[in-house]
Structures are given as structure tokens and as C-alpha cells.
């Protein structure tokens, strides 16, 4: 059996899976629970998740926050970010940088995020680090197939298709800007 796919999940994606848990986000949660992929975490990304779970809009008690963390962190692999951290593309939003550091240091294959600032860097980041930045729907496409079809060849097919999509989207954005 091959090692699970190493994945970085942005806080917004993890929050959706933990707090709202139905539909697409629920599929993501089942994926990490079943070991289909290995979410990577660092000190900075866990601190960001803890901070976000405490937002008043979620109305979560401290006990509920702890229970949600207990449903995620045992499935995650901790990665130590070196000092100095890896070089990553400059990003407009400073809270996104730790996720890119984690992806590079943890040798992630995919960074899953709904964040537009991160998605805007998808082409540059993939070219420099070999890691795709995709949204949740794109990431879950590969996991919507029956488990017996989940093979390295299908993952490669997914990787190739998503990389091509990322390049096309980047080219489209460049054309729109000209």
C-alpha cells in the first residue's frame, strides 16, 4: 500500500469540514479520517486554526472547539518549518504564507484553499515547488471515485489534469490583464 497523498489544507477548508461538515466539506473530513490523504500541519497553521475556531460567529464553546480539534489533529502529520523558512512567492496576505511554507517543507503534493490570494499564485507556486494549489471541489474530484479505482495511475491522471487546468487559468488571467 502506498503512502497517503501529502496535503496542506488551508484554515478555511478545515473550518468548513469541521464546523459545517455536510456535503463537500463532509467528504473532505471523511477523507482524512479514513487516511485517504495525510493533512500536514505546522505550529503556525494549527495556531491559525485554533484562533479561527474561537471566532464569535461560530458560537463554539471551548469544549466544542477542543472536540473539533480532536477530530482533525490526530489525523494530521506535524511538519517542522526550518529557520529560515523555505522561499515562497510573495503573497498579498501574510496569514497565507505559513501554508506555502508548510507545503514546501512538508513536500506536499497539493495545497487546498478557497483563498483567492493563494489561488492567484497557483501557477508560480507549482512551477517553483511542484505543489498544486487547488480549491476544494477540484481536490475532491479524485476522491469521488470508488476506492477500488483509487490507484497511483488515477492520482497521476488527476495531477496532470489539475496542473493543466492551473496553467490554463493562469494564462487566462494574464490575457485578461493585458
Secondary structure by P-SEA (a helix, b strand, c coil): ccccbbbbbcaaaaaaacccccaaaaaaaaaaaaccbbbbbcaaaaaaaaaaaacccccccaaaaaaaaaaccccbbbbbbccccccccccccccaaaaaaaaaaacccbbbcccaaaaaaaaaaaaaccbbbbcccccccccccccccccaaaaaaaaaaaaaaaaaaaaaaaaaac
